[in-house]
Amino acid sequence: MPTPELIPIAYQPDYHTDTIGAHAEGLFFGGVCRGWPVAAFEEMGKWPWRDERGEPIPGPWFAILHLFDQDGRHLSSEISPFTDDTEADQALRRMVARLRDMEYGDIAIRPFRVDAHDCVFGLIDETDRADGYVEYYPNHIGFYEPWDGSYDT
């Protein structure tokens, strides 16, 4: 089955998709995660963040809020870096609190990509890697047949 135009994403409280839903102007997908460097994304094995010994180190934490219109088209992204997950989580709560008439629930959005802070963010069609497959970055959440909103991490 080919990748659909709109990718259904199921709302799952207390899990990876616990900050998705609708608001007065459209849909939203938020979260807190460490970044996936653009260099590593584009060319496997190339990791820009290294310690004094040259070993790869995890990137910064990000509070992420993507906004979409009612038809699932990406409109904008608010992506803020933090040194720890607690600060990022607090920032995400403030971002979501600004949404009018917000309600958590299932969404369906179109693939998109945003490069920010030297990292890749978005719902990216990975059909070249696996037939009918998209992945949400930087969380590494995979969506595929039967396209019912379920996912793998």
Summary of the structure (lengths in Angstrom):
residues: 153
radius of gyration: 15.5
end to end distance: 21.0
largest distance: 49.4
contacts: 453
relative contact order: 0.26
helix: 12%
strand: 41%
